[in-house]
């Protein structure tokens, strides 16, 4: 079953990740953490999410992964029967 996951307030959800340049191009990974209680019905992991005002801090290193992992988000989960 597919699920649509979105911010309850209608805000864009940004995911924290890392990338590196390699001979074949770029490689990337989306960082994850233990799922919130609401998400455990779908999966045991959830992407590390950021607010728009945290993106620059993530890129510059002034916001750590630990700080991002502490934030909680009010998300809405919608099941898609297709």
N, C-alpha and C positions, 0 to 999 in steps of 0.2 A: 504494500500500500504506500502511495506517495503522500508526503506531508508538505504543507506550506507553512513555513515558520517566518513570522514577521514581528516587528516591534509593535506592541499594543498601542503606542502613541502615533504610529504612522511614520516614525523616523527610519532612515536607512540604517541597516545593520552592516557594520564594517568588520572584517575579520583580520586578525593579526597574523602575519606570516613572515617568512624569511626567504630570500632567494640568493643565488650565487651565479656568477658567470662561469661557464665551463666551455670546453672546446666545441661542443655541439649546440651551444646557445645558453639558455638560462634554465636552472632547476629551481623549483620552489616547493615550499611546504606550508600548509596552513596549521598554525599552532592550535592545540586543543587542550582541554582540561576536563576534569570529571564533570559529568552532566549534572545539571540542577535537578531538583526533585521532579519538576514539571516535564523535563526532557527524558527522564529515565524510562518512560514508557516506549520511547522510540529508539534510544541508543544510550550507551553508558559514557559517551564522550560528547562534548559540544565545542564548537570553535571558540577561541578566545575572541570576544567581541570588543569593539571600541566605539566610542562616540566620535562624531566629527571633530570635536574640539580636542581630541586626544591624538589624532593622527600625526600631527607635526611633532609632538612629544615622543611618540613611538619611533618616528624616523630619526630624530635627533639623539635619542637615547636618554632624554630627561624623564621619560616614563618607562618603568621596568615591566617585565612580563608579570612579576608578582603583583604589581599595582593593578594591571589590567585584569588579572585573574580574580582579584578581590571584588570587582564591580559586579553587581547583579543587574539583570535586565528584565523588564516586564515584557515577556514575549507571548504571542498568541500562536497556537498550533491548530491548523486546520487540516483534517484528513481529506484526501482526495481519493475517492473510491475507484478511480481508473487505474 
